[in-house]
Amino acid sequence: MQKVTFYGLVLLVFNSLSVFGQSTFQSVHSLMQTNCSSSGCHDGVTAQVFNVTGSETDLYNALVDVVPANTLAATKGNKLVDPGHPYNSFLLRKIGSNGFDSYIQIEDNEKSGHPAVSLQNYEIELIRQWIMAGAPDAGNIGVSYQTLQDYYTQGGLDFISVPAAPAASEGFQVRMGPIFLEPQAEFEYMKKEKLDNANLIKVKQANGYMAWESHHMLLFKQTDNSSSTPGLRRVPFQATPFDGNSVLTAAWQDDGDFVLPEGTALYWQPNTVLDFDYHIKNYSQTEILPADFYLNVLYSEVVNPIEMHADLENNLALVLFQGENTRTATHIPGGNDERHIYLITSHTHKYGTDYDIFMRNPDGTKGDQIYEGFYNSDYTFNQGFYDWNHPATRYFSELKTMKEDEGLIYEVKWNVSEPLVTFGLTTDGEMMLFTYMYTKEKLATGIRDIQSSNENLSAYPNPFQNTTEVKYALEKAADVQIELFDAIGKRISTLFDAETAAGNHSFTVTDDMVGSKAGTYFVTLTIGGNKMSTGKITKL
């Protein structure tokens, strides 16, 4: 690293103080002038690629949407600064790959002309935040430079760990973040991500990883990127999540792996634009939160899978008064197709105390209850209360068929401490929302691969997180053996081996029997020495 002279140090300190009163790009310009011109790489005499000593306009035009001179970076589709896409911006990858963030990587063939003067982490963060905000040439972005400096010099809440990304042949990873929140702050941002996919993407699994303080992530899709506004858009001032221009494709309220049933997939058409809607609240009284969301996408190998859809029901006409409130509404999607529901989950804000969903009978009355809000987050037991921060998600091993003209009835309860609360996008307002995923074609799910007159093997829930119950029936007493195999056919263990009476039976497969690794496993049922049935279970 080049030595910094006394006068250079004074200039650096002065510059760090003065940038707080500038627009964000003015601050970026000042930082680059101070740190990059003295290195001999980007000064007015021997400038390589771009010159930082000119005007703000000159530097902006030399960076934004400019293809890098490095051939490998250009081949990857990088720009020096790609507005809204920091991890596709070669500038950030160059200055941030020396231990600033393990997510930011650079290859040896991209290191020529590597920076001789290191920036402070908060200075690199300012540049990342500016790019993520769309690289505006004027005005200030959503986070202050002071907040970034405080976080990197005084500390704060930890970043979440970077999850392992899929191999390039198997899928891809997208990161939205980090978004910095002051103590007790609450924000909701939307951000578009262009996939630039020339062909249809078929998704068999979508895994979301998020900060614990996350309230939700709604993932929408569009097939028109002509108006793809770059960068973060603040809700509700710059974006509206329910504007009808996008289609819901998935939703998370906790870390979660959406492992779709065998033979199904999400369809992302060519030129799809993903639109992330991230709602976060920092519950800390004293510490700054860096909130991240990572999405791992795994491709389906099935040639023609059944398309999995998603829908969002949102009651905007919501008025609640102080005390106990109950509201009931009906969801009839219309159209000419039955919907076969794979999963369903609910959503309220801080006053929510219960959320129940029922099938709707032809006469408009409540039918079977398919969702009980008192269940825990992975819907394995009734915990006796509704956790509005981490509500239950229920999966159906036998998809629930909702006829097009019948729909669902949802009943929600709140206990309000304020005189009046209406629909609102922050947790001080309220919501009466639920999402579900469904197919338009019937799908055989569970592990019923073989059925005969004397046995019937099934598992519920499937996919599962902690436990799944394997059920079978015997026409007469027999020796029964249940074995568990991994995805390549290696036997893991014998789960059950005993003389069993005639009738209906069940056996619980627990998390520790399968092990910690998520994936597909096979259960075999052997009756009287004859293998009668084999089927799949999926651990999330």
VMD Tcl script that draws the C-alpha trace (Angstrom):
set ca {
  {0.00 0.00 0.00}
  {1.28 3.48 -0.80}
  {2.25 5.56 2.22}
  {-0.07 8.43 3.06}
  {1.74 11.73 3.78}
  {0.83 14.02 6.68}
  {-0.94 16.40 4.29}
  {-2.73 13.47 2.68}
  {-3.89 12.32 6.11}
  {-5.19 15.80 6.93}
  {-7.05 15.86 3.60}
  {-8.50 12.40 4.29}
  {-9.78 13.44 7.74}
  {-11.17 16.71 6.39}
  {-12.87 14.89 3.53}
  {-14.44 12.30 5.87}
  {-15.94 15.11 7.92}
  {-17.11 17.21 5.01}
  {-18.92 14.48 3.07}
  {-21.70 14.37 5.67}
  {-23.09 17.63 4.31}
  {-23.01 16.53 0.68}
  {-25.32 14.58 -1.58}
  {-24.48 10.89 -1.75}
  {-22.72 11.07 -5.10}
  {-20.83 14.17 -4.04}
  {-19.55 12.10 -1.11}
  {-18.62 9.23 -3.43}
  {-16.84 11.68 -5.73}
  {-14.91 13.19 -2.79}
  {-13.89 9.77 -1.47}
  {-12.60 8.65 -4.83}
  {-10.73 11.89 -5.43}
  {-9.03 11.60 -2.05}
  {-8.17 7.92 -2.19}
  {-7.73 7.11 -5.86}
  {-5.97 10.08 -7.45}
  {-2.85 9.81 -5.26}
  {-2.37 6.16 -6.21}
  {-1.28 7.11 -9.72}
  {-4.01 4.97 -11.25}
  {-6.84 7.46 -11.74}
  {-5.21 10.91 -11.56}
  {-5.29 13.51 -14.29}
  {-1.86 12.58 -15.67}
  {-1.70 8.78 -15.84}
  {-5.36 7.90 -15.49}
  {-6.21 4.27 -16.18}
  {-9.80 3.52 -17.32}
  {-11.28 6.60 -15.62}
  {-10.09 9.88 -14.09}
  {-11.32 10.93 -10.62}
  {-9.86 14.44 -10.67}
  {-12.47 15.91 -13.00}
  {-15.95 17.16 -12.24}
  {-18.73 15.09 -10.69}
  {-20.39 14.85 -14.09}
  {-17.18 13.61 -15.69}
  {-16.71 10.88 -13.08}
  {-20.37 9.86 -13.17}
  {-20.30 9.45 -16.95}
  {-17.04 7.49 -16.72}
  {-18.49 4.99 -14.22}
  {-22.21 4.46 -14.60}
  {-23.33 1.92 -17.22}
  {-19.78 1.74 -18.59}
  {-18.40 -1.66 -19.63}
  {-15.11 -2.38 -17.79}
  {-11.87 -2.64 -19.72}
  {-11.15 -5.97 -18.03}
  {-12.18 -8.65 -20.51}
  {-13.25 -11.24 -17.93}
  {-15.43 -8.77 -16.02}
  {-17.00 -7.60 -19.29}
  {-17.68 -11.21 -20.29}
  {-19.56 -11.67 -17.00}
  {-21.84 -8.78 -17.96}
  {-20.38 -6.40 -15.37}
  {-20.51 -2.64 -15.65}
  {-18.13 -0.41 -13.73}
  {-21.27 0.73 -11.94}
  {-24.50 -1.11 -12.74}
  {-27.28 1.01 -11.17}
  {-29.21 -1.04 -8.62}
  {-26.88 -4.03 -8.94}
  {-23.83 -3.68 -6.68}
  {-22.69 -7.28 -7.18}
  {-22.66 -6.79 -10.94}
  {-20.57 -3.62 -10.54}
  {-16.87 -4.13 -11.19}
  {-15.98 -1.04 -9.16}
  {-17.43 -2.58 -5.98}
  {-15.90 -5.97 -6.73}
  {-12.48 -4.34 -7.10}
  {-12.55 -2.23 -3.93}
  {-14.53 -4.70 -1.81}
  {-12.76 -7.99 -2.39}
  {-9.97 -7.56 0.19}
  {-11.91 -8.81 3.20}
  {-14.68 -6.21 3.23}
  {-17.43 -8.77 2.54}
  {-16.95 -12.49 1.87}
  {-19.78 -12.38 -0.66}
  {-17.74 -10.11 -2.93}
  {-15.21 -12.14 -4.90}
  {-12.78 -11.37 -7.68}
  {-10.72 -13.70 -9.87}
  {-7.01 -13.44 -10.48}
  {-7.55 -12.35 -14.09}
  {-9.62 -9.41 -12.82}
  {-7.00 -8.08 -10.39}
  {-4.82 -6.07 -12.76}
  {-4.58 -2.50 -11.57}
  {-5.93 -3.45 -8.16}
  {-6.37 -0.38 -5.87}
  {-3.13 0.75 -4.21}
  {-4.93 2.73 -1.51}
  {-7.48 0.94 0.68}
  {-10.75 2.58 1.59}
  {-12.26 2.25 5.04}
  {-15.07 -0.30 5.26}
  {-17.68 2.38 5.84}
  {-16.44 4.19 2.73}
  {-16.78 1.02 0.65}
  {-20.22 0.54 2.19}
  {-21.26 4.03 1.12}
  {-20.34 3.15 -2.47}
  {-22.25 -0.14 -2.24}
  {-25.33 1.58 -0.82}
  {-25.17 4.26 -3.51}
  {-25.07 1.62 -6.26}
  {-27.85 -0.42 -4.64}
  {-30.01 2.70 -4.46}
  {-29.73 3.05 -8.23}
  {-26.53 5.14 -8.38}
  {-28.34 8.53 -8.40}
  {-26.34 11.52 -9.59}
  {-28.08 13.85 -7.13}
  {-29.85 13.75 -3.77}
  {-29.36 11.44 -0.81}
  {-30.05 7.73 -0.55}
  {-32.06 6.09 2.24}
  {-29.18 5.48 4.65}
  {-26.97 8.22 6.07}
  {-23.19 8.18 5.80}
  {-23.08 8.74 9.58}
  {-25.02 5.51 10.17}
  {-22.55 3.55 8.05}
  {-19.56 5.08 9.82}
  {-21.13 4.37 13.24}
  {-21.75 0.73 12.31}
  {-18.24 0.01 11.07}
  {-16.42 1.94 13.80}
  {-18.63 1.27 16.84}
  {-20.27 -2.03 15.93}
  {-23.85 -3.25 15.70}
  {-25.88 -6.37 15.07}
  {-24.18 -9.07 13.00}
  {-24.67 -9.75 9.32}
  {-26.33 -13.11 8.65}
  {-24.00 -15.79 7.31}
  {-23.69 -16.05 3.55}
  {-25.41 -19.28 2.51}
  {-23.66 -21.61 0.08}
  {-24.76 -20.85 -3.48}
  {-25.91 -23.56 -5.90}
  {-23.48 -24.74 -8.54}
  {-23.91 -22.76 -11.77}
  {-25.28 -25.85 -13.52}
  {-27.90 -26.35 -10.79}
  {-29.17 -22.84 -10.13}
  {-28.14 -19.37 -8.95}
  {-28.13 -17.03 -5.97}
  {-29.45 -13.46 -5.65}
  {-28.73 -11.12 -2.74}
  {-30.86 -8.15 -1.72}
  {-28.97 -6.13 0.84}
  {-27.58 -5.18 3.14}
  {-30.10 -2.56 4.23}
  {-29.01 -0.65 7.34}
  {-31.61 0.28 9.97}
  {-31.09 2.51 12.98}
  {-32.37 1.17 16.36}
  {-36.17 0.82 16.35}
  {-36.38 1.83 12.67}
  {-38.80 0.07 10.33}
  {-38.58 0.08 6.53}
  {-40.10 -1.69 3.56}
  {-38.20 -1.58 0.28}
  {-38.76 -3.03 -3.15}
  {-35.98 -3.81 -5.60}
  {-36.05 -5.29 -9.08}
  {-33.60 -7.89 -10.30}
  {-33.31 -8.52 -14.04}
  {-32.63 -12.17 -14.75}
  {-31.84 -11.53 -18.44}
  {-32.89 -15.12 -19.11}
  {-33.23 -15.95 -22.80}
  {-35.07 -19.19 -21.98}
  {-37.76 -20.33 -19.59}
  {-36.49 -20.98 -16.06}
  {-38.21 -23.87 -14.30}
  {-37.70 -23.67 -10.54}
  {-38.06 -26.78 -8.39}
  {-36.80 -25.18 -5.17}
  {-36.55 -21.60 -3.89}
  {-34.72 -21.12 -0.60}
  {-34.92 -17.82 1.27}
  {-32.42 -16.73 3.95}
  {-33.13 -13.58 5.92}
  {-32.36 -11.61 9.07}
  {-34.41 -12.68 12.11}
  {-35.86 -9.17 12.30}
  {-37.38 -9.54 8.82}
  {-41.16 -9.16 8.76}
  {-41.66 -10.56 5.28}
  {-40.23 -11.00 1.83}
  {-42.71 -11.08 -1.02}
  {-41.23 -12.12 -4.35}
  {-43.09 -10.89 -7.41}
  {-42.33 -11.53 -11.07}
  {-42.78 -9.51 -14.24}
  {-42.07 -10.32 -17.87}
  {-41.68 -6.70 -18.97}
  {-38.39 -5.09 -18.01}
  {-38.86 -1.97 -20.12}
  {-39.76 0.05 -17.00}
  {-37.43 -1.73 -14.62}
  {-36.64 1.08 -12.18}
  {-33.11 0.45 -10.86}
  {-32.33 0.38 -7.18}
  {-34.24 0.36 -3.93}
  {-37.73 1.90 -3.91}
  {-39.19 2.91 -0.57}
  {-42.69 1.63 0.23}
  {-45.14 3.38 0.06}
  {-43.48 6.58 -1.20}
  {-41.75 5.17 -4.28}
  {-43.46 1.79 -4.73}
  {-46.65 -0.08 -3.94}
  {-46.38 -3.86 -3.46}
  {-49.98 -4.60 -4.45}
  {-50.22 -2.48 -7.59}
  {-51.38 -5.24 -9.93}
  {-48.40 -4.93 -12.27}
  {-46.65 -8.00 -10.87}
  {-47.57 -11.59 -10.04}
  {-46.64 -13.18 -6.72}
  {-44.28 -16.11 -7.12}
  {-43.22 -16.86 -3.50}
  {-43.31 -15.39 0.02}
  {-41.26 -15.80 3.21}
  {-41.80 -14.69 6.80}
  {-38.90 -16.80 8.13}
  {-35.98 -18.62 6.60}
  {-37.59 -21.25 4.42}
  {-36.98 -23.72 1.63}
  {-39.79 -24.06 -0.87}
  {-39.26 -27.61 -2.07}
  {-42.01 -28.05 -4.63}
  {-43.75 -31.39 -5.08}
  {-42.14 -33.78 -7.53}
  {-43.18 -32.94 -11.08}
  {-44.02 -29.28 -10.39}
  {-42.07 -26.06 -10.88}
  {-42.34 -22.29 -10.80}
  {-42.23 -20.90 -14.34}
  {-40.17 -17.77 -14.98}
  {-40.61 -16.78 -18.59}
  {-37.82 -15.28 -20.75}
  {-36.79 -11.76 -19.67}
  {-38.38 -12.18 -16.24}
  {-37.79 -9.40 -13.74}
  {-38.01 -10.40 -10.08}
  {-39.32 -7.71 -7.74}
  {-38.34 -8.18 -4.09}
  {-40.52 -6.62 -1.38}
  {-38.54 -6.66 1.88}
  {-40.12 -5.47 5.15}
  {-37.78 -5.23 8.16}
  {-37.98 -3.79 11.65}
  {-34.97 -3.30 13.92}
  {-36.18 -4.30 17.39}
  {-32.90 -3.31 19.06}
  {-32.96 -0.23 21.29}
  {-29.28 0.53 20.77}
  {-27.69 -1.28 17.80}
  {-27.74 -0.76 14.05}
  {-29.08 -3.69 11.99}
  {-27.72 -4.77 8.58}
  {-30.61 -6.74 7.02}
  {-29.95 -9.14 4.15}
  {-32.04 -11.49 2.05}
  {-30.50 -14.27 -0.04}
  {-32.45 -16.31 -2.58}
  {-31.13 -19.67 -3.80}
  {-32.88 -20.93 -6.92}
  {-32.58 -24.57 -8.05}
  {-33.52 -25.63 -11.56}
  {-36.01 -28.41 -12.29}
  {-34.76 -31.28 -14.45}
  {-38.31 -32.34 -15.39}
  {-39.07 -31.72 -19.06}
  {-42.69 -30.59 -18.68}
  {-43.46 -30.05 -15.00}
  {-46.87 -28.86 -13.83}
  {-46.68 -25.12 -13.17}
  {-46.88 -23.99 -9.56}
  {-48.64 -20.65 -9.06}
  {-48.93 -18.28 -6.09}
  {-51.65 -15.88 -5.00}
  {-52.03 -13.18 -2.38}
  {-55.34 -12.19 -0.77}
  {-55.26 -8.77 0.89}
  {-58.21 -7.05 2.58}
  {-57.57 -3.31 2.20}
  {-60.93 -2.25 3.68}
  {-59.83 -2.90 7.24}
  {-61.00 -0.74 10.16}
  {-60.40 -1.94 13.75}
  {-61.46 -0.40 17.04}
  {-59.96 -0.59 20.51}
  {-60.37 -4.02 22.12}
  {-61.25 -7.38 20.58}
  {-62.03 -7.42 16.85}
  {-63.05 -10.25 14.52}
  {-63.35 -9.87 10.76}
  {-64.46 -12.49 8.24}
  {-63.96 -12.26 4.48}
  {-64.27 -14.45 1.39}
  {-61.69 -15.22 -1.27}
  {-63.14 -16.36 -4.62}
  {-60.40 -16.17 -7.26}
  {-62.71 -16.53 -10.26}
  {-61.70 -17.96 -13.59}
  {-62.55 -21.39 -14.90}
  {-59.89 -23.43 -13.14}
  {-59.88 -25.40 -9.94}
  {-56.96 -24.60 -7.68}
  {-55.13 -27.37 -5.86}
  {-53.47 -25.80 -2.81}
  {-49.96 -26.96 -1.88}
  {-49.19 -24.54 0.97}
  {-50.88 -21.67 2.76}
  {-49.73 -19.08 5.29}
  {-51.16 -16.00 7.00}
  {-50.02 -12.46 7.79}
  {-51.08 -9.76 10.25}
  {-49.24 -7.08 12.18}
  {-48.69 -6.70 15.93}
  {-52.34 -6.73 17.06}
  {-53.17 -10.06 15.38}
  {-54.27 -12.83 17.80}
  {-55.68 -15.57 15.53}
  {-56.04 -16.47 11.87}
  {-58.28 -19.30 10.61}
  {-59.00 -20.32 7.02}
  {-61.83 -22.57 5.85}
  {-62.96 -24.12 2.60}
  {-66.12 -22.36 1.42}
  {-69.22 -24.46 0.78}
  {-71.39 -23.90 -2.34}
  {-74.00 -22.15 -0.17}
  {-71.40 -19.68 1.16}
  {-70.98 -21.23 4.60}
  {-67.76 -22.39 6.23}
  {-66.55 -25.83 5.26}
  {-63.52 -27.75 6.49}
  {-60.91 -25.72 8.35}
  {-57.60 -25.98 6.49}
  {-55.53 -23.51 8.52}
  {-55.34 -22.89 12.27}
  {-53.37 -19.80 13.26}
  {-52.45 -21.21 16.69}
  {-50.02 -23.70 15.14}
  {-46.26 -23.16 15.34}
  {-44.29 -21.88 12.35}
  {-43.80 -25.27 10.66}
  {-47.35 -26.45 11.54}
  {-46.34 -29.42 13.70}
  {-48.29 -28.65 16.90}
  {-50.91 -26.29 18.32}
  {-49.02 -23.88 20.58}
  {-52.15 -22.15 21.86}
  {-51.51 -18.68 20.47}
  {-50.96 -16.82 17.19}
  {-47.37 -15.73 16.56}
  {-47.87 -12.79 14.19}
  {-44.10 -12.37 13.76}
  {-43.58 -15.98 12.64}
  {-46.96 -17.40 11.61}
  {-47.48 -20.99 10.58}
  {-46.99 -22.28 7.06}
  {-49.01 -25.40 6.28}
  {-48.05 -27.82 3.51}
  {-50.54 -30.34 2.12}
  {-49.29 -33.79 1.14}
  {-52.73 -34.26 -0.42}
  {-53.34 -30.98 -2.24}
  {-56.56 -29.25 -1.19}
  {-58.89 -28.70 -4.12}
  {-60.64 -25.33 -4.20}
  {-63.38 -25.13 -6.82}
  {-63.41 -21.97 -8.89}
  {-66.83 -20.78 -7.71}
  {-66.46 -21.72 -4.03}
  {-63.16 -20.36 -2.73}
  {-62.08 -19.83 0.86}
  {-63.37 -18.05 3.98}
  {-60.82 -16.46 6.31}
  {-61.53 -15.26 9.85}
  {-59.04 -13.07 11.68}
  {-58.90 -11.72 15.24}
  {-57.03 -8.77 16.77}
  {-56.70 -7.18 20.21}
  {-56.15 -3.48 19.56}
  {-54.73 -1.11 22.18}
  {-55.28 2.07 20.14}
  {-58.61 3.88 19.64}
  {-58.56 3.16 15.90}
  {-56.32 1.14 13.58}
  {-56.72 0.75 9.83}
  {-54.87 -1.07 7.07}
  {-51.20 -0.09 7.08}
  {-47.91 -1.19 5.62}
  {-45.96 -0.76 8.88}
  {-46.53 -2.83 12.01}
  {-48.39 0.12 13.57}
  {-51.12 -0.46 11.00}
  {-52.81 -3.79 10.40}
  {-53.23 -6.40 7.70}
  {-55.57 -9.27 6.93}
  {-53.50 -11.05 4.33}
  {-52.71 -14.61 3.33}
  {-50.73 -16.23 0.54}
  {-50.89 -19.69 -0.96}
  {-49.26 -21.76 -3.68}
  {-51.30 -23.98 -5.98}
  {-51.47 -25.89 -9.24}
  {-54.26 -25.80 -11.79}
  {-53.89 -29.52 -12.43}
  {-54.45 -32.34 -10.00}
  {-51.27 -33.77 -8.61}
  {-50.64 -36.99 -6.73}
  {-48.52 -36.08 -3.71}
  {-47.27 -37.85 -0.63}
  {-45.45 -41.17 -1.00}
  {-48.14 -43.33 -2.57}
  {-46.19 -44.96 -5.37}
  {-47.83 -48.40 -5.11}
  {-51.29 -49.22 -3.81}
  {-52.88 -52.64 -3.41}
  {-55.86 -54.13 -1.65}
  {-53.99 -54.85 1.56}
  {-51.79 -51.81 2.15}
  {-51.64 -48.09 1.63}
  {-48.47 -46.11 2.40}
  {-48.62 -42.33 2.92}
  {-46.78 -39.60 4.81}
  {-47.97 -36.31 6.28}
  {-46.73 -33.61 6.31}
  {-44.57 -34.06 3.24}
  {-42.32 -32.06 2.77}
  {-41.57 -31.83 6.53}
  {-39.18 -30.05 8.84}
  {-39.23 -31.82 12.23}
  {-41.48 -34.86 11.94}
  {-43.64 -36.68 9.41}
  {-46.12 -39.44 10.13}
  {-45.95 -42.52 7.90}
  {-49.29 -44.32 7.68}
  {-50.12 -47.79 6.37}
  {-52.92 -50.34 6.60}
  {-52.84 -54.13 7.05}
  {-55.61 -56.47 5.99}
  {-54.26 -59.11 8.38}
  {-51.51 -59.45 10.99}
  {-47.98 -59.66 9.57}
  {-44.32 -58.89 10.16}
  {-43.80 -55.26 9.15}
  {-40.49 -53.58 8.35}
  {-40.06 -49.88 7.53}
  {-36.66 -48.80 6.19}
  {-35.19 -45.42 5.30}
  {-32.86 -44.85 2.31}
  {-31.03 -41.76 1.06}
  {-31.39 -40.25 -2.43}
  {-28.84 -42.62 -3.99}
  {-30.40 -45.75 -2.48}
  {-28.08 -46.26 0.50}
  {-29.95 -47.63 3.54}
  {-29.76 -45.24 6.48}
  {-31.64 -47.27 9.07}
  {-34.47 -49.63 9.86}
  {-37.15 -47.48 11.44}
  {-39.54 -50.23 12.50}
  {-39.44 -54.04 12.55}
  {-42.12 -55.95 14.46}
  {-45.17 -58.21 14.28}
  {-48.12 -55.91 13.67}
  {-51.87 -56.54 14.01}
  {-54.41 -55.94 11.25}
  {-55.77 -52.41 10.87}
  {-54.52 -48.86 10.35}
  {-51.11 -47.96 11.73}
  {-48.70 -45.02 11.80}
  {-45.05 -44.43 12.55}
  {-43.40 -41.08 13.21}
  {-40.20 -40.27 11.34}
  {-38.29 -37.66 13.36}
  {-35.65 -35.16 12.38}
  {-32.86 -37.07 14.13}
  {-33.69 -40.27 12.22}
  {-33.12 -38.51 8.91}
  {-30.28 -36.26 10.04}
  {-29.76 -32.55 9.62}
  {-29.35 -32.56 5.84}
  {-32.34 -31.41 3.80}
  {-33.24 -33.42 0.73}
  {-35.14 -36.38 -0.65}
  {-35.32 -39.73 1.12}
  {-37.10 -43.01 0.40}
  {-39.25 -45.06 2.74}
  {-39.93 -48.74 2.00}
  {-42.67 -50.86 3.54}
  {-42.08 -54.61 3.68}
  {-44.93 -56.90 4.79}
  {-44.29 -60.56 5.52}
  {-40.91 -60.44 3.82}
  {-42.31 -58.96 0.60}
  {-41.49 -55.37 -0.32}
  {-44.91 -53.80 -0.84}
  {-44.33 -50.09 -1.36}
  {-41.65 -47.43 -1.76}
  {-42.13 -43.71 -1.67}
  {-40.41 -40.35 -1.27}
  {-40.34 -37.97 1.64}
  {-38.67 -34.57 1.52}
  {-36.99 -32.93 4.51}
  {-36.85 -29.12 4.45}
}
mol new
graphics top color blue
foreach p $ca { graphics top sphere $p radius 0.5 }
foreach p [lrange $ca 0 end-1] q [lrange $ca 1 end] { graphics top cylinder $p $q radius 0.2 }
display resetview
